[in-house]
């Protein structure tokens, strides 16, 4: 029996090790205290993330960002502005698996439907009233529809948007609104649905979009001819 028990324990140990490696929701855990990112635009190699700065050259400034007290410019078509603090603005975030954004909304401003392919987002409202929501992925049952979860948020309220799901925030008030959000990746990425579908370069074939959206080709032509705002 002893060899069987040893084999069983070994199998369990290996399985747990494998499961723990798959359990990371987004960025992998760091293997050192920190790995401050360097400007690798001229680097001769490409890595999944950023190249580490020599630890002897790291300073407190590498872990510091100033400016989130300043409102973003919301004078655009959607009436919102996202101010990110990710590894591109704060190199000390490299390998730490977190980032932050400030979102400003003009009256009736919208942070349009978008996704973060690499991060869950947790948002807290500081000022104003926001109508927020997310849509689930395609259900296994083809007779069902994607489900929408929405909530009206007030100052101090918190809402979570699961990783990869389409979500939005809309200022329903007549005054400005402000929110802050944490994301579970140093570089969460953002895909604004309308911009990606109708504003890509080169454009997606109108035949594809006409078929996908079941609309007249002139509707697709009109939408592709619009100027799609990037509020990030």
N, C-alpha and C positions, 0 to 999 in steps of 0.2 A: 504493500500500500504506500510505503514511503515515497518511492519514485513517482507514483501517480500524483500524490499530494504536491510534490516539488514541481512537477510539470504543470499542475493546475495553478499553483501560486505564480509560477513564472508567466503563464498565459495571462493571468489576471493583471500582473504587474505591467506586462508589455501592453495590454489593452488600455490600462489606465494612462500609461505614458502617451500612447497614441491619441487617446481621447483628449488629454490635457493639451496636446499640441494642436488639436483641431478646435479647442474651446475658445481661442482668441476671437473676439467679435470683430476686431479690425486689425490695428497695427500689432506686430509682435512685441513682446516685452524686451526692454534693453538688456544688454549683456554687460553693461558697465554703469557707473554712476551717471554719466551723461555722454552725449555725442553731439556736440554743438556743430550745426551745419556750416559748411563753408560755401562760398560762391563757386559752384562747380560748372559754370557755364563754359569754361575753357578746359574742363577736365578731359583726360584721355580715356576715361572709363565711365561706364554707366552702372549705377547701382539702384536697388529698390529702396528709394529714400534719398538721403543726402550723405555725402562724404563727411567723415568726422574731422573736425578741427583738432589740431595738436592740443592735448589737454593742458600743456604748459603755456599755451597762448590764449586760453580761455579767460575771459574777464566777466565781471558782474553784468556788463552791458549786453552780453550774449543772452542773458536771461530776462532782459528788460524791454518793455515796450511802453511808450507814452502816447496818449492821444485819444483814448476811448471816451474821455469826457467831452470830446468835441462832436457836435451833431454832424451827421453826414448830409450831403447835398441831395435833397429829394426832388429837385426841379427837373424831373425827367418824365417820360410818358407813363410810367407805372407809379410814380410818386413814392418811391422807397429807395433806400441806400443801405447796402450791407458793407460794413467795415470789418474785414477779416483780420484775425491775429492767428495765423497758422505758421508753419515752419518757414514760409517764405518771408514773413515779416519778423518773426522771432526765432532765430536759429537755435536757441536753446531748447525748443520743443522737439527737435529731431530725436526720434526713437521713443518719445514719451507717450505717444498715443492720445494726445488731447490737443484741442485748439478752441478758439473762442471767436465769436462775432458780436458786433453791435449792429442792430438794425433800427434805422430811423424811418418813420412813416409820416408822410404828409396827410392831412385830412383826406380820408377815403383812399389812401395809398395802399398799394398791393405789393407784397412780395410774391411774385407769380408762382404757379405750380412748378415745382422743381424736385429734384432728388439729390441726395448725397450718396454716391455709390460706395463710399468707404466708411460711413459713419452714422451712428444714431445721434440725434440732436435733442437736447433738453433746453427748453426756452422758458425764460421768466420775463413777465411784463413789468416794466418799471413805471411807465407812464402811458395813459390812454386806455383804449378798449380795442381788443383785437378779436376778430372772428378767425379761428384757425381750424385746420383739419388735415387729415391724410386719407389716402385711398389704399385699400389692400391690394395685394397682387392678384392675378387671375385665379379664381377659385377652381378647384379640381372638378367640381360639378359644372359642366358647361351651361346648364340651365340657370345658374345663379349669376348675379352681377358682382362686380367689384364693390366692396362695402366702403362707405364714407363715414368717417368718425369726425365729428366737429364739436367745438366748444367755444363759447364766448369768454374771453379772459380779461381780467381787470388787474390793476397793479398788485403785485405780489403773487399772482397766480402762475402756476407752472404747468407745462404740457410737454409730452415726449413724442417725438416723431421717430418711429423705428427705421433702422438702417435701410436705405435703398428705396423706400416707399415715397410716392409722389405726395407732396404736402405744400401748404401755402399759409400765408397770414394776410388778413385784410383789416385795415383800420376803419372801423365802422363809425368813428366819432368825427366831430367837427373840429377837433384840435389835433395837434401832433401826437404821435405815439412813439415810444421807445421800448425796445426789448433787447435782452442779452441772451445769447445761447452758447452752451458748451457742446462740443462735438467730440466723438470718441476716435478721432484720428488726427495726426499731426497735419494731414493734408486730405481733408474729407472729400474734396472735389464737389462740383455742382453742375447739374445738367438742368437748365431751364427748358421745360418741355417745348413751348412754342418756338423759342429761339433755335433749338436743336432740329426740330422737325421742319420749320418753314424758313429758317435763316441760315442753314448750313452752307458751307463753301467747299466744293461746288454744291449746288442745290440737289436735293433728292428729286428723282424723276417725277414729273407731274403724273405720269401714268400710275406710279406706285402710290402717290398720295391720294389721287382721285379714287383709286380702288380701295385704299385703306379707310378713307373717311366717307366713302360713298357720297361724294358731292360732285358737282359739275367742275370741269377743268378750269373754268373761269374763276371759280371761288379759290381754287388752289393758286392760280396765277396771281390773284389779288393778294392773298396772304403772303406769298413768297415775295411780293413786291413791297411789303411793308418794312419799315425800319424797326427791328426788334431790339428793344432796350436791354442792355446788360447793366443791371443795378449792383453788380459786385465790384 
